[in-house]
Amino acid sequence: MTTESRFLNRELSWLEFNQKVLDEAIDPSVPLLEQINFLAIATANLDEFFMVRVGGLKLMVQAGITDPDPAGLRPVEQLAAIHERTVRMTADIAETYRERIAPAMAREGLQTTAVDALSDKSRTALDAYFRNQLFPAITPAAVRPDNPFPLLASGALYMAVMLAPEGRKRAPRFAFIPLPSCLPRFIPVPEAETRLSFLILEDVIASHVAAFFPGQEILACSAIRATRNADVHVDETYAADLAHAMRTVLRRRKTSGCLRLEMAAGCPSDLADWLKAKLSVEESDVFRVDAPLRLQDLRAFYNREGLDHLRYAPWIPQQNPQLDPTRKMFDLIAAGDIILSLPFERFDPVVRMIEEAADDPDVLAIKQVLYRTNTGSPIIEALRRAALNGKSVTALIELKARFDEARNIEWAERLERNGVQVIYGIKDLKTHAKICMIVRREAEGVVRYLHLATGNYNVSTSRLYTDVGLFTRNDEIGLDASGFFNAVCGYSEPQPHRRLSQAPIDLRERLLELISAETAQRAQGHKARI
């Protein structure tokens, strides 16, 4: 067996994972709104795949890199294979919506209606809705030789419009109509017999497009969407201020190259050719979609009232029996190590430990790594309060957390303003460790209380993702944790750990040692497991 045949290409493997997500959307045993949710996830996943994975490969090709990956594929070969697979996946997503999701929604009364099918009464009411609610919020952008080409935001929806030539000129004119995300994507049909009958925003705009260009002849109009390269990195070698450098990266993402151009399947060829030329994309980068674009917007239906029969019964996380909510977290952890299993058990004790530490007069210091957290995070608030209460608070906030960079910069600056020592991570590495250490003065001396986990310190996702955490005050783990924070926050060289392993220093080697030990056990006829 050759080395290459033992490996799967990472990008193609990921696409097969996304196919598994899409398969859930066509599983008849899955409730309808859950199917919609899986379809939305598969669509959003594919967006991110293009922005990051395809974007990275395109940059490699542009840089002339020809080295094969472990599966033996050069970057240009990977892109060709990805194109073939994503064309099929895009078609499968559209077909799933057309042939399964939309008909099933209609059977449940969640009917999407064409504007042409409206009654006279509903059409009159829709015209009034357009004039009063939509038209004032939308500003078209004409494409003129004397103006810069309009910047199409990555992932946003637009109507591309082709207008008849002006005067004696032969060339048609073009414009874009942005569809702001503040507008509802699915509009209830006014004066409809059922409150669950909807119009799609771009259909409404297309039926009223002449209102934006009075006196002009409209030749064509199509919904489009551009996906831009998000694989833009900060050069940390020269970045004296990482937060400032990350803001620059975020701005560059907005104007990075177009990787994928999605358009409605019926987009006329003249309009499509003009779009390809203006956005500098090849035909292989164009995806004609026979369904509404950006199907993740279907999530808007998930939380509608009165549709409980179309959802899984809500899972209510249980209280860990070792974590009595009437007792202090420090007393509970002192009684023995505690394992927390998410989402089966409540995440509240993690928040409670940090909140109690913020107000406990015996707590001297709090040290925490934050990779991703949620809007309105109680953990951020607790760290801020702890600093205001005079405690030494250190937070390592990873500014390179993909697509959470802007939020993490905001958290970091807010904490700094309140006296928290904020560290922005390690040069050329992402800090994924999920660790919180609380240093507390007790009768026997200074004690370290720890929470170590997979996942994130995110209250919202703790109800969704399977993760495991450990509460402990074990002395050896505490010493290792102190060494970890000293290494990532200062100039300390990483020291040998007693109980913890740390990538990229010794985690891989330690795991291989443990695997080899179990292999040897089994070879000798003993029980072995991983």
C-alpha positions as CSV (number, residue, x, y, z in Angstrom):
1,M,0.0,0.0,0.0
2,T,1.4,3.4,-1.0
3,T,1.6,6.2,1.5
4,E,-0.9,8.3,-0.5
5,S,-3.5,5.4,-0.6
6,R,-3.5,5.3,3.2
7,F,-4.8,8.9,3.5
8,L,-7.9,10.8,2.5
9,N,-7.7,14.4,1.3
10,R,-8.8,16.6,4.2
11,E,-11.0,18.9,2.1
12,L,-12.8,16.0,0.3
13,S,-13.2,14.2,3.6
14,W,-14.8,17.3,5.1
15,L,-17.3,17.5,2.2
16,E,-18.4,14.0,3.0
17,F,-19.0,15.0,6.6
18,N,-21.2,17.8,5.3
19,Q,-23.0,15.3,3.2
20,K,-23.9,13.4,6.4
21,V,-25.4,16.7,7.8
22,L,-27.4,17.0,4.6
23,D,-28.6,13.4,4.8
24,E,-30.3,14.3,8.1
25,A,-32.4,16.8,6.1
26,I,-33.8,14.0,3.9
27,D,-34.3,11.5,6.7
28,P,-38.1,11.0,7.0
29,S,-37.7,10.0,10.7
30,V,-36.4,13.6,11.4
31,P,-39.1,16.2,12.3
32,L,-39.7,18.8,9.6
33,L,-38.2,21.8,11.4
34,E,-35.2,19.7,12.4
35,Q,-34.8,18.8,8.7
36,I,-34.9,22.5,7.9
37,N,-32.3,23.1,10.6
38,F,-29.9,20.5,9.1
39,L,-30.4,21.9,5.6
40,A,-29.5,25.3,7.0
41,I,-26.4,23.9,8.7
42,A,-25.2,22.1,5.6
43,T,-25.6,25.3,3.6
44,A,-23.8,27.5,6.1
45,N,-21.1,24.9,6.4
46,L,-20.5,25.0,2.7
47,D,-20.2,28.7,2.8
48,E,-17.5,28.5,5.4
49,F,-15.8,25.7,3.5
50,F,-15.4,28.0,0.4
51,M,-14.3,31.0,2.5
52,V,-11.6,29.1,4.3
53,R,-10.6,25.9,2.6
54,V,-11.1,26.8,-1.0
55,G,-9.7,30.3,-0.3
56,G,-6.6,28.8,1.2
57,L,-6.1,26.5,-1.8
58,K,-6.6,29.3,-4.3
59,L,-3.9,31.3,-2.5
60,M,-1.5,28.3,-2.7
61,V,-2.1,28.0,-6.4
62,Q,-1.5,31.7,-6.9
63,A,1.7,31.4,-5.0
64,G,2.9,28.6,-7.3
65,I,2.8,25.9,-4.6
66,T,2.7,22.4,-6.2
67,D,3.6,20.2,-3.3
68,P,1.1,17.3,-2.9
69,D,-0.8,16.8,0.4
70,P,-0.5,13.4,2.3
71,A,-3.1,11.9,-0.1
72,G,-1.0,12.8,-3.1
73,L,-3.0,15.6,-4.5
74,R,-1.5,18.9,-5.6
75,P,-3.4,22.1,-4.8
76,V,-4.7,22.5,-8.3
77,E,-5.9,18.8,-8.3
78,Q,-7.6,19.4,-5.0
79,L,-9.5,22.4,-6.4
80,A,-10.6,20.3,-9.4
81,A,-11.9,17.5,-7.1
82,I,-13.6,20.0,-4.8
83,H,-15.3,21.7,-7.7
84,E,-16.8,18.4,-8.9
85,R,-18.0,17.5,-5.4
86,T,-19.4,20.9,-4.5
87,V,-21.3,21.2,-7.8
88,R,-23.1,17.9,-6.9
89,M,-23.6,19.0,-3.3
90,T,-25.0,22.4,-4.3
91,A,-27.5,20.6,-6.6
92,D,-28.4,18.2,-3.8
93,I,-29.1,21.0,-1.4
94,A,-31.3,22.8,-3.9
95,E,-33.1,19.5,-4.8
96,T,-33.6,18.7,-1.1
97,Y,-35.4,22.1,-0.7
98,R,-37.5,21.8,-3.9
99,E,-38.5,18.2,-3.7
100,R,-38.7,17.5,0.0
101,I,-38.6,20.5,2.3
102,A,-40.8,23.0,0.4
103,P,-43.6,20.4,-0.3
104,A,-43.4,19.2,3.4
105,M,-43.7,22.8,4.6
106,A,-46.7,23.3,2.3
107,R,-48.4,20.3,3.8
108,E,-48.0,21.9,7.2
109,G,-49.3,25.2,6.0
110,L,-45.9,26.9,5.7
111,Q,-46.6,27.7,2.1
112,T,-44.2,29.9,0.0
113,T,-46.3,31.6,-2.7
114,A,-45.3,33.2,-6.0
115,V,-46.2,36.9,-6.4
116,D,-48.1,36.1,-9.6
117,A,-50.3,33.7,-7.7
118,L,-51.7,36.4,-5.3
119,S,-55.3,37.4,-5.2
120,D,-56.0,41.0,-6.3
121,K,-56.6,41.9,-2.6
122,S,-53.3,40.4,-1.5
123,R,-51.4,42.0,-4.4
124,T,-52.8,45.5,-3.5
125,A,-51.7,45.0,0.1
126,L,-48.3,43.8,-1.0
127,D,-47.8,46.9,-3.2
128,A,-48.5,49.0,-0.1
129,Y,-46.1,46.9,2.0
130,F,-43.4,47.4,-0.6
131,R,-43.9,51.2,-0.7
132,N,-44.1,51.6,3.0
133,Q,-41.7,49.0,4.4
134,L,-39.2,47.8,1.8
135,F,-38.6,50.6,-0.7
136,P,-37.5,53.2,1.9
137,A,-34.9,50.8,3.3
138,I,-33.2,49.8,0.0
139,T,-30.8,51.9,-2.1
140,P,-29.8,50.6,-5.6
141,A,-26.2,51.0,-6.7
142,A,-25.7,51.8,-10.4
143,V,-22.5,50.6,-12.1
144,R,-21.0,53.7,-13.8
145,P,-17.7,54.3,-15.4
146,D,-17.0,57.3,-13.2
147,N,-17.6,55.5,-10.0
148,P,-15.9,52.5,-8.3
149,F,-17.5,49.1,-8.9
150,P,-20.0,48.5,-6.0
151,L,-18.5,46.3,-3.3
152,L,-20.6,43.1,-2.9
153,A,-20.4,42.0,0.7
154,S,-19.5,38.3,1.1
155,G,-22.6,36.2,1.7
156,A,-25.0,39.0,1.2
157,L,-28.0,38.9,-1.2
158,Y,-28.3,41.2,-4.2
159,M,-30.5,41.6,-7.2
160,A,-28.4,42.1,-10.3
161,V,-30.3,44.2,-12.8
162,M,-29.6,44.7,-16.5
163,L,-31.2,47.8,-18.1
164,A,-31.6,48.9,-21.7
165,P,-28.9,51.1,-23.2
166,E,-29.2,54.8,-22.7
167,G,-29.9,56.9,-25.8
168,R,-28.0,55.7,-28.8
169,K,-25.5,53.7,-26.9
170,R,-25.4,50.0,-27.6
171,A,-24.1,48.6,-24.3
172,P,-26.7,47.8,-21.6
173,R,-26.4,49.3,-18.2
174,F,-26.2,47.4,-14.9
175,A,-27.1,48.0,-11.3
176,F,-27.3,46.1,-8.0
177,I,-30.1,46.2,-5.5
178,P,-28.9,45.1,-2.0
179,L,-31.3,43.1,0.1
180,P,-30.4,44.2,3.7
181,S,-30.3,41.5,6.4
182,C,-32.5,43.8,8.5
183,L,-35.4,43.0,6.2
184,P,-37.4,39.8,6.6
185,R,-36.4,37.1,4.1
186,F,-39.8,35.5,4.3
187,I,-42.7,37.9,4.2
188,P,-46.2,36.9,5.3
189,V,-48.7,37.2,2.5
190,P,-50.8,40.2,3.3
191,E,-54.5,39.6,3.5
192,A,-53.9,35.9,3.1
193,E,-56.4,33.3,4.3
194,T,-53.6,31.6,6.3
195,R,-51.0,33.4,8.5
196,L,-48.4,30.8,7.4
197,S,-48.3,31.7,3.7
198,F,-45.1,33.5,2.7
199,L,-43.4,35.4,-0.1
200,I,-39.6,35.3,-0.6
201,L,-38.0,38.7,-0.4
202,E,-36.2,38.6,-3.7
203,D,-39.4,37.6,-5.5
204,V,-41.1,40.7,-4.0
205,I,-38.2,42.9,-5.1
206,A,-38.1,41.4,-8.6
207,S,-41.8,42.1,-9.0
208,H,-41.3,45.7,-8.1
209,V,-37.9,46.3,-9.6
210,A,-39.2,49.0,-12.0
211,A,-39.9,51.2,-8.9
212,F,-36.1,51.6,-8.4
213,F,-35.5,52.7,-12.0
214,P,-38.5,54.7,-13.1
215,G,-38.7,55.4,-16.9
216,Q,-36.1,52.7,-17.6
217,E,-36.5,49.4,-19.5
218,I,-35.6,46.4,-17.4
219,L,-33.9,43.7,-19.5
220,A,-33.1,41.2,-16.8
221,C,-33.1,40.7,-13.0
222,S,-31.6,37.9,-11.0
223,A,-30.7,37.1,-7.3
224,I,-27.0,36.7,-6.8
225,R,-24.6,36.1,-4.0
226,A,-20.8,36.3,-3.8
227,T,-18.5,34.4,-1.5
228,R,-15.2,36.0,-0.7
229,N,-11.9,34.6,0.6
230,A,-11.8,34.7,4.4
231,D,-8.4,32.9,4.5
232,V,-6.6,36.2,5.1
233,H,-3.9,36.1,7.8
234,V,-2.1,38.6,10.0
235,D,1.7,38.7,9.7
236,E,2.5,38.3,13.3
237,T,6.2,38.8,12.7
238,Y,5.6,42.5,12.2
239,A,2.4,43.0,14.2
240,A,3.2,45.2,17.2
241,D,-0.5,45.6,18.0
242,L,-2.3,42.3,17.3
243,A,-5.8,43.8,17.8
244,H,-5.0,46.5,15.3
245,A,-3.6,44.0,12.9
246,M,-6.7,41.8,13.2
247,R,-8.9,44.8,12.4
248,T,-6.9,45.2,9.3
249,V,-7.5,41.6,8.4
250,L,-11.2,42.0,8.9
251,R,-11.2,44.9,6.6
252,R,-9.2,43.0,4.0
253,R,-11.7,40.2,4.1
254,K,-14.5,42.5,2.9
255,T,-12.6,43.2,-0.3
256,S,-10.8,39.9,-0.9
257,G,-11.2,38.0,-4.1
258,C,-14.5,36.4,-5.1
259,L,-14.3,32.6,-4.8
260,R,-17.8,31.6,-5.7
261,L,-20.7,33.4,-7.5
262,E,-24.1,32.0,-6.9
263,M,-27.0,33.0,-9.0
264,A,-30.6,32.0,-9.7
265,A,-30.8,29.2,-12.2
266,G,-32.8,31.4,-14.6
267,C,-30.2,34.2,-14.7
268,P,-29.9,35.2,-18.4
269,S,-26.5,34.4,-20.0
270,D,-25.8,38.1,-20.9
271,L,-26.2,39.1,-17.2
272,A,-24.2,36.1,-16.0
273,D,-21.3,36.8,-18.4
274,W,-21.1,40.4,-17.3
275,L,-21.1,39.4,-13.6
276,K,-18.3,36.8,-14.2
277,A,-16.2,39.4,-16.0
278,K,-16.7,42.1,-13.3
279,L,-16.1,39.8,-10.4
280,S,-13.1,38.1,-12.1
281,V,-14.4,34.6,-11.7
282,E,-14.1,31.6,-14.0
283,E,-17.1,29.5,-15.1
284,S,-16.1,26.9,-12.6
285,D,-16.6,29.4,-9.8
286,V,-20.3,30.0,-10.9
287,F,-23.0,28.0,-9.3
288,R,-26.5,28.3,-10.8
289,V,-28.9,27.4,-8.0
290,D,-32.5,26.1,-8.7
291,A,-33.7,27.2,-5.3
292,P,-33.7,30.3,-3.1
293,L,-30.1,31.4,-2.3
294,R,-28.8,31.4,1.3
295,L,-31.1,28.6,2.5
296,Q,-29.8,29.0,6.1
297,D,-32.3,31.8,6.3
298,L,-34.9,29.0,6.6
299,R,-33.9,28.9,10.3
300,A,-36.4,31.8,10.8
301,F,-39.2,29.2,10.8
302,Y,-37.6,27.0,13.5
303,N,-38.8,29.0,16.5
304,R,-42.3,29.9,15.2
305,E,-45.0,29.2,17.8
306,G,-47.5,26.5,17.4
307,L,-45.2,24.1,15.6
308,D,-43.9,22.0,18.5
309,H,-45.0,18.8,16.7
310,L,-42.5,19.6,14.0
311,R,-39.5,19.8,16.4
312,Y,-37.7,17.4,18.6
313,A,-39.0,17.6,22.2
314,P,-36.7,20.1,24.0
315,W,-33.8,18.6,25.9
316,I,-33.6,19.9,29.5
317,P,-30.0,19.5,30.9
318,Q,-29.9,17.8,34.2
319,Q,-28.3,19.1,37.4
320,N,-25.1,17.1,38.2
321,P,-25.9,15.3,41.4
322,Q,-22.5,16.3,42.9
323,L,-23.2,20.0,42.3
324,D,-25.7,21.0,44.9
325,P,-26.8,24.5,43.8
326,T,-27.3,25.6,47.5
327,R,-23.6,25.1,48.3
328,K,-20.5,27.0,47.3
329,M,-18.6,25.7,44.3
330,F,-15.3,25.8,46.2
331,D,-16.7,23.5,48.9
332,L,-18.1,21.1,46.3
333,I,-14.8,20.9,44.4
334,A,-12.8,20.5,47.7
335,A,-14.9,17.4,48.4
336,G,-13.6,15.7,45.2
337,D,-13.1,16.0,41.5
338,I,-16.3,16.5,39.5
339,I,-16.9,15.5,35.8
340,L,-19.4,17.6,33.9
341,S,-20.9,16.1,30.7
342,L,-22.5,18.5,28.2
343,P,-25.2,19.0,27.0
344,F,-26.6,16.3,29.2
345,E,-25.8,18.3,32.4
346,R,-26.2,22.0,33.0
347,F,-23.4,24.4,32.2
348,D,-24.5,26.7,35.1
349,P,-21.8,25.4,37.6
350,V,-19.0,26.7,35.3
351,V,-20.6,30.2,35.3
352,R,-21.3,29.9,39.0
353,M,-17.7,29.1,39.9
354,I,-16.4,32.2,38.1
355,E,-19.2,34.4,39.5
356,E,-18.5,33.2,43.0
357,A,-14.8,33.8,42.6
358,A,-15.5,37.4,41.4
359,D,-17.1,38.3,44.7
360,D,-15.2,36.0,47.1
361,P,-12.9,38.1,49.4
362,D,-10.5,35.1,49.7
363,V,-9.9,34.8,45.9
364,L,-6.6,36.3,44.9
365,A,-6.5,35.7,41.2
366,I,-8.5,34.4,38.2
367,K,-6.8,33.2,35.1
368,Q,-8.8,32.1,32.1
369,V,-8.5,31.3,28.4
370,L,-11.4,32.4,26.2
371,Y,-11.6,31.1,22.6
372,R,-15.2,31.7,21.8
373,T,-18.0,33.0,24.1
374,N,-21.6,34.2,23.6
375,T,-23.1,37.6,23.3
376,G,-23.9,39.0,26.7
377,S,-21.6,36.4,28.3
378,P,-22.0,36.2,32.1
379,I,-18.4,35.0,32.2
380,I,-17.1,38.2,30.7
381,E,-19.1,40.2,33.1
382,A,-17.8,38.1,36.1
383,L,-14.2,38.7,35.0
384,R,-14.8,42.4,34.7
385,R,-16.4,42.5,38.1
386,A,-13.6,40.5,39.7
387,A,-11.1,43.1,38.4
388,L,-13.1,45.9,39.8
389,N,-13.2,44.1,43.1
390,G,-9.4,44.2,43.2
391,K,-8.5,40.7,42.2
392,S,-5.7,39.9,39.8
393,V,-7.5,38.8,36.6
394,T,-5.8,37.5,33.5
395,A,-7.7,36.6,30.4
396,L,-6.1,35.1,27.3
397,I,-8.5,36.0,24.5
398,E,-7.7,34.3,21.2
399,L,-8.1,37.0,18.5
400,K,-7.5,34.5,15.7
401,A,-10.7,32.5,16.5
402,R,-12.2,32.2,13.0
403,F,-15.2,34.5,12.4
404,D,-15.2,35.5,16.0
405,E,-12.3,37.9,15.7
406,A,-14.4,41.1,15.9
407,R,-16.4,39.9,18.9
408,N,-13.2,38.8,20.7
409,I,-11.5,42.2,20.0
410,E,-14.6,43.9,21.6
411,W,-14.4,41.6,24.7
412,A,-10.7,42.1,25.0
413,E,-10.9,45.9,24.9
414,R,-13.8,45.9,27.3
415,L,-12.0,43.8,29.9
416,E,-8.8,45.9,29.5
417,R,-10.8,49.1,30.3
418,N,-11.9,47.5,33.5
419,G,-8.4,46.4,34.7
420,V,-8.1,42.9,33.4
421,Q,-4.7,41.9,32.1
422,V,-5.5,40.7,28.5
423,I,-3.2,38.5,26.6
424,Y,-3.8,38.0,22.8
425,G,-2.4,34.5,22.4
426,I,0.9,33.1,21.1
427,K,2.6,34.1,17.9
428,D,1.7,31.8,15.0
429,L,-0.4,29.5,17.1
430,K,-4.1,29.5,18.2
431,T,-4.7,28.8,21.9
432,H,-7.5,26.3,22.0
433,A,-7.0,25.3,25.7
434,K,-10.3,25.6,27.7
435,I,-9.0,26.3,31.2
436,C,-9.9,28.5,34.1
437,M,-7.8,28.7,37.3
438,I,-8.9,30.4,40.5
439,V,-6.2,31.1,43.1
440,R,-7.8,31.2,46.6
441,R,-6.4,31.8,50.1
442,E,-7.5,29.1,52.6
443,A,-6.6,28.0,56.1
444,E,-4.0,25.5,54.8
445,G,-2.5,28.0,52.4
446,V,-3.1,29.1,48.8
447,V,-5.1,26.6,46.7
448,R,-5.7,26.4,43.0
449,Y,-9.2,25.5,41.8
450,L,-9.5,24.5,38.2
451,H,-12.0,23.9,35.4
452,L,-10.6,22.2,32.3
453,A,-12.7,21.2,29.4
454,T,-13.3,20.6,25.7
455,G,-15.7,23.0,24.0
456,N,-15.9,26.7,24.8
457,Y,-17.0,29.0,27.6
458,N,-20.2,29.6,25.7
459,V,-23.5,29.3,27.5
460,S,-25.5,29.1,24.3
461,T,-23.6,26.3,22.6
462,S,-23.2,24.3,25.9
463,R,-26.8,23.2,25.3
464,L,-26.0,21.9,21.8
465,Y,-22.5,20.3,21.7
466,T,-21.2,17.2,23.4
467,D,-18.3,18.2,25.6
468,V,-16.7,17.1,28.9
469,G,-15.3,19.2,31.7
470,L,-13.4,18.6,35.0
471,F,-13.5,20.6,38.2
472,T,-10.5,19.9,40.4
473,R,-8.2,21.3,43.1
474,N,-5.5,18.6,42.5
475,D,-2.1,20.0,43.4
476,E,-0.2,18.5,40.5
477,I,-2.7,19.6,37.9
478,G,-2.7,23.1,39.6
479,L,1.1,23.3,39.2
480,D,0.8,22.3,35.6
481,A,-1.9,24.9,35.0
482,S,0.3,27.6,36.6
483,G,3.2,26.5,34.2
484,F,0.8,26.7,31.3
485,F,-0.3,30.3,32.1
486,N,3.3,31.4,32.7
487,A,4.3,30.0,29.3
488,V,1.5,31.5,27.3
489,C,1.4,34.8,29.1
490,G,5.1,35.5,29.6
491,Y,8.5,34.5,28.4
492,S,8.7,31.3,30.5
493,E,9.8,28.2,28.6
494,P,7.2,25.5,28.9
495,Q,8.2,23.1,31.7
496,P,7.7,19.4,31.9
497,H,4.2,18.7,33.1
498,R,3.2,16.2,35.8
499,R,-0.4,15.4,34.8
500,L,-1.3,17.6,31.8
501,S,0.0,17.3,28.2
502,Q,0.2,20.3,26.0
503,A,0.3,20.7,22.2
504,P,2.4,21.3,20.3
505,I,4.9,20.3,23.0
506,D,4.2,16.7,24.1
507,L,0.5,15.9,23.5
508,R,1.0,13.9,20.4
509,E,3.9,11.9,21.8
510,R,2.0,11.2,25.0
511,L,-1.1,9.9,23.1
512,L,1.1,7.7,21.0
513,E,2.8,6.3,24.1
514,L,-0.6,5.5,25.6
515,I,-1.8,3.8,22.4
516,S,1.5,1.8,22.2
517,A,1.0,0.7,25.8
518,E,-2.5,-0.6,25.1
519,T,-1.3,-2.3,21.9
520,A,1.4,-4.1,23.9
521,Q,-1.1,-5.1,26.5
522,R,-3.4,-6.7,23.8
523,A,-0.4,-8.4,22.1
524,Q,0.4,-10.1,25.5
525,G,-3.2,-11.4,25.7
526,H,-4.3,-8.9,28.3
527,K,-7.4,-6.7,28.1
528,A,-6.8,-3.4,26.4
529,R,-8.9,-0.4,25.4
530,I,-8.7,3.2,24.1
